[in-house]
């Protein structure tokens, strides 16, 4: 089984923090969807489904803002996927949406497509901060969108939340958590605000117009989040992700388990265990290449050390952790030796063959992972 990721790079406006490849050139949507369908045909995981045993277990439309596509364009994409691939009957099919795109007509229409999971960018319920982020929606629209989706029959909804805004207090973050819990969604993904070079947010930081929160406050925010969501019945199954029982993101979980996936679209990444590749991050060049029946991409072959490092950095993100029995003798010895001091400090724990982060280790996971990697 494998996953299929479709990158939809269109946004009506760009958020201040966004470092992903996207464009506000909505006039290119039709040509881009045609190009996507061409790449799906070229790279279909199983081009002759009835004769193949393998299948797609997850499909994910991410962005950008996939909800900026029209219903006919979304239907065109799904028709092509299902013609040229064998898809599991119970496949998880996710689309990312903005709250202000979720009208009753939109929700009803996508409910008629194979989509069975919604990922919505709520980010915060503070309207001033939404304006600062250059988000298009209001906090009220998040509530309205969830209700609209429920009325259309969607029973698997995830929201994204952000914390660590300039001047944000612990009490303000607690208010966001409380409001998120009122929505009673099945899944919550959370991220501390990042200052990525090249973004408007990073420039504001460089110019001294804003300042990052201090590390201790960020730590308190993170652990407040964990305590509140776990007390409310959510499973903290990955560093940034919480789910009701049975509602983990199957698509993202495949990334953390090292399951192969195909990335379709400009700037999309693919992985087949032995190699990693990424399409050209230019929508017009991508469209031009697909019209010629060509895929413009770069790739790297993953050697043993790189595969080990990748395994460490994805597996340790999960509550199950890293299965040491999957490593070579040399890798296992190296990993255990480097992990020892972190276990003594209470940041890592070893249960049978499973090496995992403790609750305290979650907050300093990057440092721990770096220490376990082969350089």
Secondary structure as the mmCIF struct_conf table of DSSP 4:
data_model
#
loop_
_struct_conf.conf_type_id
_struct_conf.id
_struct_conf.beg_label_comp_id
_struct_conf.beg_label_asym_id
_struct_conf.beg_label_seq_id
_struct_conf.end_label_comp_id
_struct_conf.end_label_asym_id
_struct_conf.end_label_seq_id
STRN STRN1 UNK A 2 UNK A 8
STRN STRN2 UNK A 10 UNK A 10
BEND BEND1 UNK A 12 UNK A 13
TURN_TY1_P TURN_TY1_P1 UNK A 16 UNK A 17
BEND BEND2 UNK A 20 UNK A 20
STRN STRN3 UNK A 23 UNK A 23
HELX_RH_3T_P HELX_RH_3T_P1 UNK A 26 UNK A 28
HELX_RH_AL_P HELX_RH_AL_P1 UNK A 29 UNK A 43
TURN_TY1_P TURN_TY1_P2 UNK A 45 UNK A 48
HELX_RH_3T_P HELX_RH_3T_P2 UNK A 49 UNK A 51
BEND BEND3 UNK A 53 UNK A 53
STRN STRN4 UNK A 56 UNK A 63
BEND BEND4 UNK A 64 UNK A 64
HELX_RH_3T_P HELX_RH_3T_P3 UNK A 66 UNK A 68
BEND BEND5 UNK A 69 UNK A 69
HELX_RH_AL_P HELX_RH_AL_P2 UNK A 71 UNK A 84
BEND BEND6 UNK A 85 UNK A 85
STRN STRN5 UNK A 87 UNK A 97
HELX_RH_3T_P HELX_RH_3T_P4 UNK A 99 UNK A 101
HELX_RH_AL_P HELX_RH_AL_P3 UNK A 104 UNK A 111
TURN_TY1_P TURN_TY1_P3 UNK A 112 UNK A 112
BEND BEND7 UNK A 113 UNK A 114
STRN STRN6 UNK A 117 UNK A 123
BEND BEND8 UNK A 125 UNK A 125
HELX_RH_AL_P HELX_RH_AL_P4 UNK A 127 UNK A 133
TURN_TY1_P TURN_TY1_P4 UNK A 134 UNK A 134
BEND BEND9 UNK A 136 UNK A 136
HELX_RH_AL_P HELX_RH_AL_P5 UNK A 139 UNK A 151
TURN_TY1_P TURN_TY1_P5 UNK A 152 UNK A 153
STRN STRN7 UNK A 157 UNK A 163
TURN_TY1_P TURN_TY1_P6 UNK A 166 UNK A 167
HELX_RH_AL_P HELX_RH_AL_P6 UNK A 170 UNK A 183
TURN_TY1_P TURN_TY1_P7 UNK A 184 UNK A 184
BEND BEND10 UNK A 186 UNK A 186
STRN STRN8 UNK A 187 UNK A 192
TURN_TY1_P TURN_TY1_P8 UNK A 197 UNK A 198
BEND BEND11 UNK A 199 UNK A 199
HELX_RH_AL_P HELX_RH_AL_P7 UNK A 200 UNK A 206
TURN_TY1_P TURN_TY1_P9 UNK A 207 UNK A 208
BEND BEND12 UNK A 209 UNK A 210
HELX_LH_PP_P HELX_LH_PP_P1 UNK A 212 UNK A 214
HELX_RH_AL_P HELX_RH_AL_P8 UNK A 215 UNK A 231
TURN_TY1_P TURN_TY1_P10 UNK A 232 UNK A 233
STRN STRN9 UNK A 235 UNK A 238
TURN_TY1_P TURN_TY1_P11 UNK A 239 UNK A 240
STRN STRN10 UNK A 241 UNK A 243
TURN_TY1_P TURN_TY1_P12 UNK A 245 UNK A 246
HELX_RH_AL_P HELX_RH_AL_P9 UNK A 250 UNK A 256
TURN_TY1_P TURN_TY1_P13 UNK A 257 UNK A 258
STRN STRN11 UNK A 261 UNK A 264
BEND BEND13 UNK A 265 UNK A 265
TURN_TY1_P TURN_TY1_P14 UNK A 266 UNK A 267
STRN STRN12 UNK A 269 UNK A 271
BEND BEND14 UNK A 273 UNK A 274
STRN STRN13 UNK A 275 UNK A 279
BEND BEND15 UNK A 281 UNK A 281
HELX_RH_AL_P HELX_RH_AL_P10 UNK A 283 UNK A 291
TURN_TY1_P TURN_TY1_P15 UNK A 292 UNK A 293
STRN STRN14 UNK A 297 UNK A 301
HELX_RH_AL_P HELX_RH_AL_P11 UNK A 304 UNK A 315
TURN_TY1_P TURN_TY1_P16 UNK A 316 UNK A 317
STRN STRN15 UNK A 318 UNK A 318
BEND BEND16 UNK A 319 UNK A 320
STRN STRN16 UNK A 322 UNK A 323
HELX_RH_3T_P HELX_RH_3T_P5 UNK A 324 UNK A 326
BEND BEND17 UNK A 327 UNK A 327
HELX_RH_AL_P HELX_RH_AL_P12 UNK A 329 UNK A 344
TURN_TY1_P TURN_TY1_P17 UNK A 345 UNK A 346
BEND BEND18 UNK A 347 UNK A 347
STRN STRN17 UNK A 348 UNK A 351
TURN_TY1_P TURN_TY1_P18 UNK A 352 UNK A 353
STRN STRN18 UNK A 354 UNK A 357
HELX_RH_AL_P HELX_RH_AL_P13 UNK A 359 UNK A 362
TURN_TY1_P TURN_TY1_P19 UNK A 363 UNK A 364
HELX_RH_AL_P HELX_RH_AL_P14 UNK A 365 UNK A 372
BEND BEND19 UNK A 373 UNK A 373
#
